[in-house]
Amino acid sequence: FTPGEQRWEHRRSSDGVEGNEYTAVPDTASIWVYYEAETGPAAGLTLGAGVRYGSESWADEANTLRRDSTLVFDLAAGYDFGALRPDWAGVTLDLNANNLGATDAVYCEPWGCYFNEQPSVSAALTYRF
């Protein structure tokens, strides 16, 4: 858990934001779980899942633009082919799915607006020698 600073207020200001909360990084929290099969028919298989949360926060010092909170999920799977055949040691396949459940939200900052990072899937086949 990482607490942000958006609860701090401007005490003195010459630009009309006195009493407003500061623009800051939102509070965030994340948790991951992993499972790695070391023996049996699933030996070499790795599975993982995670969830990430970001609280709502102000996007401008005038406190007129508010960023929504976010909750996204990530999944990971991998396989070490060396567990299947010793002569394939170092060959791995990794699959990742990120930002599952993300919305098409637009986030605005004082310097511009941008879309929330969209869901994505990636795969990598690697050989380490």
C-alpha positions, 0 to 999 in steps of 0.5 A, a space after each residue: 500500500 502506498 499512500 498519496 499526498 492528495 489530502 494536503 491543503 494549500 494554506 496560503 496562495 496568491 492564485 485562488 487555490 487556498 484551502 484546496 487539496 494538492 494535486 498528487 499521486 493517488 493512493 495505490 495498493 497491489 497484491 500478487 500471488 504466484 504458483 510454481 509447479 516443481 514436480 509432477 505432470 505440471 512441473 515447469 509451469 508457473 501461474 500468477 495473478 494480481 490486482 492493482 488499485 488506485 484511488 481517486 484524486 484531484 487532477 488540478 490545483 483548482 480541484 475542478 478535475 477529478 481522476 476516477 479510482 481504478 481497479 485492474 487485474 493482471 495474469 501471468 503464465 509461464 512454462 520452462 521446457 527444461 522440465 519436459 526435456 533436459 536438452 531444452 533447458 533454458 527455453 521458456 514461454 511466458 504469457 502475460 495479460 495486463 490491465 484486465 478490467 480497465 475502462 476507457 476513462 480519460 484522465 486529465 492533468 494540468 498539462 493535458 489529458 490521456 486515456 487509461 492504459 488499455 488491456 494488453 496481452 504479450 508472449 515471449 519465447 526465450 532461450 537462455 544459455 
